Amino acid sequence: MRLTLENSHPMFEIRAGQPYLLHPCEESINVNVVTFNFQSEDRTLAAFVLATIVHEYPQGQEAALQGSLVSTCLVQLADPNPLLRQWLAICLGRLWTGYDKARWCGVRDNAHEKLYQLLDDTCPEVRAAAVYALGTFISSVVERSEHANNIDQSVAMNLLNTAARDMSVLVRKVTTASVPTATSNFP
């Protein structure tokens, strides 16, 4: 699909004259007088692609952060599609892995509070993705401060109290993989 837009549109990054949609995760976007509506399945695919782009790729993480990916993902977490919720959580986890600026953007937007809601999701894959995202949230702090430690200890305790008792083996496995790595960062 090819869209022609003005170079100044904030949702697009221009490279060699070609626009690339940075946020197809949003339900709809307005471009001049045209509105593009994205179905849940399309947004799921976009979340998967964005999760792949930001995975261990600092330039992708920076571009996604500048494009407000954190807030875009957080707004969509209540979508009825469990696969979309799963990939949004994975995308967030990959975005702030090793990238302190994205993590602090998540703190500012109360990402951890919004991800807590997914720990009670009916779908175990969504719960496991939320555990992964919260685990990377804790472990992505580059410089430890008292404020960071307080937030992370609170997240870790909430995560342990909720996910460790989950009936899903998948969720418990992700918890045991995420929490020890994350909590080893505490002084």
Protein Blocks (a to p, Z undefined) as FASTA:
>chain_A
ZZdddfklmkbcceehiacdfblmbmbdcehjaccdddfklmmmmmmmmmmmmgoplklm
mmmmmnommmmmmmmmmpfblklmmmmmmmmmmmmgopaklmmmmmmnommmmmmmmmmp
fblklmmmmmmmmmmmmmmpmbdcfklmmmmmmmmmmmmmmmmmpcbfklmmmmmmmmmm
mmmmpZZ
